[in-house]
Amino acid sequence: MDEIVRKLAGIGLPAVVLLIAMATTGLTGAAAITAALAMLGPGGMIGGIVFLGIIGLASDALTKYGLEALLVGIYQERVSNGESKTNLCQEIDNLPISRDIKLILKDSIFSDTDS
């Protein structure tokens, strides 16, 4: 059941993004699809299709691992690449996420690399 939900979320989010983009064009039918895809991606329609594919992959990863696990992995990787922990903490403070997740991210930055 979890696999089905994950796949539906991977398909659903790009469709919602496309529908919103189509609604903002003020056009209908094929013209709305063409304009929305061209508006979404760099390089016209092909870029829009690639962008929607990337959104699908990202939503699939989010449903599989969860936001917290993905953010922890991203920030640990950035620390291992030599980015300043102070700058990363300031960036985390500005993220639109809960205070609890911010504390978990900061803890993972300082605990994992000080050993």
C-alpha positions in Angstrom: 0.0 0.0 0.0 2.8 2.4 0.8 4.4 1.8 -2.6 1.1 2.7 -4.3 0.7 5.9 -2.3 4.3 6.9 -3.1 3.8 6.3 -6.8 0.6 8.3 -6.9 2.2 11.2 -5.1 5.1 11.1 -7.6 2.5 11.4 -10.4 0.1 13.7 -8.7 2.4 16.6 -7.7 3.7 17.3 -11.3 0.1 17.2 -12.5 -0.9 19.8 -10.0 2.0 22.0 -10.9 1.1 21.7 -14.6 -2.5 22.5 -13.9 -1.6 25.6 -11.8 0.8 26.8 -14.6 -2.0 26.2 -17.2 -4.5 28.2 -15.1 -2.1 31.2 -15.0 -1.7 31.4 -18.7 -5.3 32.4 -19.3 -5.4 30.1 -22.3 -7.4 26.9 -22.9 -6.7 23.5 -24.5 -3.4 22.7 -26.2 -2.3 26.3 -26.2 -2.5 26.3 -22.3 -0.4 23.1 -22.1 2.2 24.5 -24.6 2.4 27.8 -22.8 2.5 26.2 -19.3 5.3 23.8 -20.3 7.3 26.7 -21.9 6.8 28.8 -18.8 7.9 26.1 -16.4 11.2 25.1 -17.8 14.3 26.7 -19.2 14.6 25.9 -22.9 10.9 25.9 -23.7 8.5 22.9 -23.6 11.3 20.3 -23.4 12.7 22.1 -20.3 9.2 22.1 -18.8 8.8 18.4 -19.3 12.2 17.8 -17.7 11.2 20.1 -14.8 8.0 18.1 -14.2 10.0 14.9 -14.2 12.4 16.3 -11.6 9.5 17.3 -9.4 8.1 13.7 -9.8 11.4 12.2 -8.7 11.7 14.7 -5.7 8.2 13.9 -4.5 8.9 10.2 -4.8 12.0 10.6 -2.7 10.1 12.7 -0.1 7.4 10.1 0.3 9.9 7.3 0.5 12.3 8.7 3.0 10.6 11.7 4.5 11.6 15.4 4.6 13.6 15.1 7.7 15.9 12.3 6.5 16.5 14.0 3.1 17.4 17.3 4.8 19.7 15.6 7.2 21.5 13.9 4.4 21.8 17.0 2.3 23.2 19.1 5.2 25.6 16.3 6.3 26.9 16.1 2.7 27.4 19.9 2.6 29.4 19.8 5.9 31.6 17.0 4.5 32.2 19.2 1.4 33.7 21.8 3.7 30.9 24.4 4.0 30.9 26.5 7.2 28.7 25.1 9.9 27.8 28.7 11.0 26.5 29.5 7.5 24.6 26.3 7.4 23.0 27.0 10.8 21.9 30.5 9.6 20.5 28.9 6.4 18.6 26.4 8.5 17.2 29.1 10.7 15.7 30.7 7.6 14.0 27.6 6.3 10.2 27.4 6.5 10.2 24.2 8.6 9.3 23.4 12.2 11.5 24.3 15.1 11.9 20.6 15.9 13.3 19.8 12.4 15.6 22.8 12.6 17.0 21.4 15.9 17.5 17.9 14.4 19.3 19.4 11.4 21.7 21.5 13.6 22.3 18.5 15.8 23.2 16.3 12.8 25.6 18.9 11.5 27.6 19.2 14.8 27.4 15.6 16.0 28.3 13.7 12.9 31.5 15.6 11.9 33.1 16.3 15.3 34.2 12.7 15.8 
